[in-house]
Amino acid sequence: MKTFLRLPVLFLILWGLLHALGKVVRLSPEWPVWSVALLGAFVVELILFLYRYESQAVTPRRARWMISLRLAALAVLIWILVEPTWIREVERERNREVVVVLDDSASMHLQDDGASATRLAIGEQALQQSGILEKLGEGMKIRTVRAARSMKLEGEDKAEGWGDATDIASALSTVLEQVPPDDLAGVIMVSDGRHNRPGRVEDVARRFGILDAPVGLVATGSAEPPRDASVLQVNAPEAIHLGDRMRVTAALKFDGYKGKEAKVRLMRGEDIVEERGIPIPQDHHREDVRFTTIPEEGGVGGYRIEIAGLDGERFPENNAWEFETSITDARTNVLIVDSTPRWEFRYLRNLFYGRDKSVHMQYVLVHPDRIADQEDELIPASATRPFGDAQATRLPATEEEWRKFDVIILGDVDPSSISDSQWQIISGCVRDRAALLVMIAGPRAMPHCITAQAGRELVPVETYEANRNFYTAKEEPFRFALTAEGRNHPVTQQATGETANDIIWAGFPEIPWRQPVRSLKDGAEVLLTAAGPDSGDSVGGGEDLNAALDALTKRREREAASALLVTRQTGKGKVALLLTDRTWRLREGAGDLYHHRFWGNLVRWGAGPTLRAGASRVRLGTDQLTYTADDRIKVTARLRDANLSPVADSDLKAELFRDGQMISSTPMTTVEGSNGLHEVDLPALPHSGRYEVRLRGQEADRLIAEDGGNAVSAGFRVVGSRGPIELAETTLNMPLLTTVADLSGGRVVKPENVGDLAPLFIKETNARKEVRETSLWDSGLVLALFACLLASEWVIRRGGGLP
């Protein structure tokens, strides 16, 4: 009877003790605290029962030692089970730092009309005379750096042409990389705001605002432009196909030439390709000029846009912009197969047939529109047919013909149209030949009606039953949305920068149909989803990590359930599944700009990069034709045998030449799972000039010889700057500086008011409160104490003759 009364009392005592302990430290047991207390009460009762039994066999002193050691061991065990953690808030002194960024680009070395010194000198003098650096230096560290095309420390060597561009975004990003977030007090930047590199300054400024690290800006420069004409920007293709039209757009500026006429020329070498007369109707005139030409020979063409016919310019050196375009005969072989001429098929066929000359397309319609009693001519699809002969009436006749295609696009094709043996061939093209397979879902058959095992294994998702169609599938209209993976994926890039890219995708029109799926297969990746009412849910940190992980898991489940574009690496090739047949809606209001860009990205991602040099077995190229002295050079080679299967060459090297002399030989790395790609990044080259990369390797030499050549090489050039962009616009860009200040919590001041920036960085205290957690249960000392108690109890028990 005493036992039944004592057990609840022990439970309440233990539960109360644990509850009190939880007020001091955090308890995180895997079981509820009450269950630990109940277990402890049962164990205490067992220990008391053993004490009554064993006290009759040993001396009272030994019995008391045994029960004490057992209770102590139980207390340690309960301590371990409830996992106590000591949490406290401490203050840590921060070694705060202010970074002074001096814009050292060419425009900052201009002396404006009426000014006593250059823009940079005025800014530096203002910093010295205001005493702000000495005042801030009393409580924090001050670091001074210089920025132009990239950021350099004081005294650090600068590459050729370093000052011929201004990259404010890169400078601020480098500060964030070099200074720990907790120690960064902010930035003081002296600049005219003439950012002229691709990075978005606004995105970096927001990060400073999040870190409570304001950017104080000292604005120097004149808002009045000098008398000058300039080429502001040139947009030209890096590569075109031989025989295709090359379209070049030049953005021009004319200040102070009202009523004059300028001559603008497109030059190739010393030859004038085309010349235009540009009337200048106002003092500050901006105009885009477009040139179109069809190059008559291949290779790398050196072109130039230049302005002539004007006198009295402040900067005549910014009147010309040189660029290079690779003119190649390499084409991507694409096969499109569909059942009927759906809208998706029609726009895709017209895109590759009329717009993109780099694609050699073949298309097959299983059930084309026919005139009554018309007989189709038997024309198997083949990549060897002449360019322009795109329409075929039969699928490729042999496996060899199938393997010649780099990209295979299957529309809503019914199961009877592709035999099991043809699915085996397609599977081999993807897995072994490293082709890209694109499946475009349709309500009739694709991909849920595929019956061949080889075909179903290629589908990156688990579909619903095959004996149905999805004509009546009910779906609320939706918009395209990028997943976390899609935001950085090359297929879905429509603009530079995540924010701009998100805006473009979210702005596409609503889509009324998509095919649902059950789940994703292993290795599948969702790039696009259907944006529903809750698609904007974000994953926050929450109160603990488990909550954040649960939210992330649920978000991924939602993305999988509403997937629109799923990709998966399959063998050496890739598979992409579009779960809507409405990508042609990307054309609405924009022509084929975004539609062409999306499908071009998809084809290049699957078929590999455009490699401008070499033949069918060995191709070679660099990621750009023109580099500055700060840019790394990415070299890519592709090796394939006579059957277009990938070849790996562990001995492959990229040899770099200048003026006929080899200056380096760098091993290339095989890209795993690719279609024979090998890559290497060469370091930036400090000297301007023309360079050449040549391939050398045992397998490469053999394949080059089979192609009938002796070597494969690709050229590029290194320049001080890509164009006269730094001195094209020299006026003070106050709107950009104001935006940076607003987003970062900073301020813009004139040089005479530099001292007003001090309150941005001087805080009441440099101490930072931090939450510290110390685990009190999983240390070696606790485990050693538990083992020691049990061992001591065992020794005493055995010494008393007990078992």
Salt bridges, closest charged atoms under 4 A:
GLU45 OE2 - ARG6 NH2 2.67
GLU54 OE1 - ARG70 NH1 2.80
GLU97 OE2 - ARG143 NE 2.70
ASP104 OD1 - HIS109 NE2 2.63
ASP104 OD1 - ARG146 NH1 3.99
ASP112 OD1 - ARG119 NH2 2.89
GLU124 OE2 - ARG146 NH2 2.88
GLU154 OE1 - ARG146 NE 3.19
ASP167 OD1 - HIS195 ND1 3.95
ASP167 OD2 - ARG197 NE 3.85
ASP182 OD2 - ARG92 NH2 3.47
ASP182 OD1 - ARG768 NE 3.50
ASP192 OD2 - ARG119 NH1 2.89
ASP203 OD2 - ARG200 NE 3.26
ASP203 OD1 - ARG206 NH1 3.17
ASP228 OD2 - LYS253 NZ 3.40
ASP255 OD2 - LYS253 NZ 3.62
ASP255 OD1 - HIS284 ND1 3.01
ASP255 OD1 - ARG286 NH1 3.16
GLU274 OE2 - ARG276 NE 2.97
GLU275 OE2 - ARG265 NE 2.44
GLU287 OE1 - HIS285 NE2 2.77
GLU306 OE2 - ARG265 NH1 3.31
GLU306 OE1 - ARG304 NE 3.05
GLU322 OE1 - ARG717 NH1 3.28
GLU324 OE2 - ARG690 NH2 2.10
GLU324 OE2 - ARG717 NE 3.74
ASP338 OD2 - ARG342 NH2 3.26
ASP356 OD2 - HIS596 NE2 3.43
ASP369 OD2 - ARG346 NH2 3.84
ASP376 OD2 - ARG370 NH2 2.64
GLU401 OE2 - LYS404 NZ 3.32
ASP406 OD1 - ARG433 NH2 2.91
ASP406 OD1 - ARG640 NH1 3.30
ASP414 OD2 - HIS367 NE2 3.45
GLU462 OE1 - ARG518 NH2 3.91
GLU465 OE2 - ARG468 NH1 3.74
GLU475 OE1 - ARG514 NH1 3.63
GLU485 OE2 - ARG556 NH1 2.71
ASP502 OD2 - ARG487 NE 3.07
GLU525 OE1 - HIS489 NE2 4.00
ASP534 OD2 - ARG558 NE 3.92
GLU559 OE2 - ARG555 NE 3.52
ASP581 OD2 - ARG342 NH1 3.05
ASP581 OD1 - ARG582 NH1 2.23
GLU588 OE1 - ARG585 NH2 3.30
ASP592 OD1 - ARG355 NH1 2.61
ASP630 OD2 - ARG149 NE 2.66
ASP631 OD2 - ARG722 NH2 2.72
ASP651 OD1 - LYS653 NZ 3.37
GLU679 OE2 - LYS634 NZ 3.56
GLU692 OE1 - ARG694 NE 2.62
GLU699 OE1 - ARG702 NH2 2.56
ASP701 OD1 - ARG696 NH1 3.86
GLU706 OE1 - ARG617 NE 3.05
GLU706 OE2 - ARG702 NH1 2.87
ASP707 OD1 - ARG617 NH1 3.04
GLU729 OE2 - ARG286 NH2 3.29
ASP756 OD2 - ARG747 NH2 3.95
GLU770 OE2 - ARG92 NE 2.90
GLU770 OE1 - ARG772 NH2 3.41
GLU773 OE1 - ARG26 NH2 3.39
GLU793 OE2 - ARG70 NE 2.72
GLU793 OE1 - ARG797 NH1 2.59
